[in-house]
Amino acid sequence: MKEKNSPVSELILQLRGVDVSKYDDSFLNKSLQKRIRETHCITEESYYNYLEQNNKEGEYFLDSLNISYTGFFRNPLTFAVLEGIILPSIVLKNANTKRKEIRIWSAACAAGQETYSLAILLEELKNGDNEKMNFRIFATDQDDVQVNEARDGKYFAAALNNVNLKRVNQWFTKPGDTYSVKQELKMNIDFSVFDLFSEQLGCPPASIFGDFDLVVCANLLFYYKPDYQKKILEKTGNCLVNDGYLITGEAERDVLMRHNYREVFPQSAIFQKIACG
Ligand SMILES: C[S@@+](CC[C@H](N)C(=O)[O-])C[C@H]1O[C@@H](n2cnc3c(N)ncnc32)[C@H](O)[C@@H]1O
């Protein structure tokens, strides 16, 4: 039986046509309490009335649910294992099977830091001993504002704290106050808007058929209820090649372990599907 939505969730559905019941209860409640404090409403009942009477509040409430915090090389262990073990092994496997390119989906790319971190590692591999290697990254997010920022690739210095100086000098220019990602790093990336709950689309249309060696779906699962986490994992899992890799956030490793995935290196948050039968 479907759980009953809170009055505020019902009102959001009426006013904005968005069903927020997919969000994890405690996350939803924390966001609601924050909006109650910020609007000085004190009780949920008075917030309900405020929401009913203030056109813009529905939008602010929904914005408060869209957390876009991210960073370059966000989980250092994941990126170290990717750089040292996983990506070189994909290069080798693809060379042996004569596959034309490495295909990656950065499935909740926010403002692009995750995607450009992956691109830096791949460019470095290419410039090492693998000049024949090709790659393509399909970077998507449900939020068009984030996708436009990602495509733009402009960051304040503080955002580059986890990027070493050699990489900053090689892959960024600094025309003014901000650092800009060089065009050559953007060349193999396709940015687009994509909702992981889309009923119509199984993978980013630009990728045509998915077929990804690696999908990064990090730091969004924990905002959703288990049934919705399952939907996301089905979608991303269906787009992987046999033996493909799925990466989550550090705090989401348990979710994957409950869904028939095994972690390929302890604590790395890099997983492969356990073959059935
Ligand atoms: C906290 S950020 C994480 C960004 C990056 N993956 C990382 O690990 O640093 C979560 C991102 O997930 C996106 N997101 C949330 N739900 C989504 C959905 N249903 N489909 C696509 N993107 C979604 C948000 O817009 C946001 O940019």
The ligand as a Gaussian input file, in Angstrom:
#p B3LYP/6-31G(d) Opt

LIG

0 1
 C       25.150000      16.095000      -4.643000
 S       25.230000      16.273000      -6.393000
 C       26.488000      15.068000      -6.788000
 C       27.300000      15.443000      -7.997000
 C       28.423000      14.473000      -8.382000
 N       27.882000      13.234000      -8.915000
 C       29.307000      14.183000      -7.215000
 O       29.343000      13.047000      -6.727000
 O       30.017000      15.094000      -6.766000
 C       23.720000      15.443000      -6.867000
 C       23.326000      15.737000      -8.313000
 O       22.348000      14.776000      -8.680000
 C       21.429000      15.389000      -9.539000
 N       20.196000      14.585000      -9.542000
 C       19.361000      14.349000      -8.508000
 N       18.330000      13.584000      -8.902000
 C       18.514000      13.323000     -10.225000
 C       17.779000      12.613000     -11.203000
 N       16.626000      12.028000     -10.886000
 N       18.262000      12.553000     -12.466000
 C       19.436000      13.174000     -12.786000
 N       20.164000      13.880000     -11.909000
 C       19.715000      13.959000     -10.640000
 C       21.248000      16.771000      -8.926000
 O       20.702000      17.693000      -9.870000
 C       22.675000      17.104000      -8.502000
 O       23.359000      17.837000      -9.490000

